[in-house]
């Protein structure tokens, strides 16, 4: 049972200070930066597939995420049934953590690689999953585009998907240096026309200036990660005026060596500077990091106190777009 009402803040603060997961579960919260294929918890995965996953070793190579898929779940991820099952495990994981709103991305390449171009079947399958859990959680599917894998021949596929009006947002992920941000300008213009929420992974590996460029060129509403914004105060001040949401994933940043020490995570400076930040898991299946772990890790390492974490939780719940 999710706890609501006057005691919610008090209960959440207590859950953090006492590290009480059962109390944490009862407090509504969001997870706004996840990937549907990779955001199940490992226990759910093991119970369903009866296999263990390798331990992800910290490294600074984003290609290691693709390598993890190849090493551990390639047989599952290359079938429609496997993908849809993993999507459901991601949703169940969110519900287990007391998440009331989950934003999660699915890759556009599924349509051509697994659905043979059948857009309707793809959307119907995603809709069916949403409806299965609609009484427990709000699930927003974002259309994900890999910078590395994107090919201009895929342009029409993506536009057709955007025009279905099914997806909540659009999200650009992968190697930030793979392709110039202008490559995706027309796609984002189409998404904007369809009143989608415009998101992109920037400022995780790229610098502060790259964040500003992506915001301006793609007309972003949301930055995924964006932690290098703190390295340029002038850029930070410009971005702050735009009311951009920063969906930060601290443990992911640690495992991909974007930071050396969680105690010095940039989310503290981002918060203190007045940026709107949220706390999220990114890829729980890979990093073995629950949403509870994210909050507790920031608390235990004195990045935030429990009251500040509650403020971030409440701010996240109040993020709405016109």
PyMOL commands that set and color helices and strands:
alter all, ss='L'
color gray80, all
select helices_A, chain A and resi 8-17+21-26+36-38+42-49+63-72+74-77+80-96+109-113+119-132+152-162+181-193+208-218+227-231+233-240+250-255+262-264+267-272+284-287+291-300+306-317
alter helices_A, ss='H'
color red, helices_A
select strands_A, chain A and resi 29-35+99-107+138-146+169-173+197-202+222-225+245-248+276-279
alter strands_A, ss='S'
color yellow, strands_A
deselect
rebuild
show_as cartoon
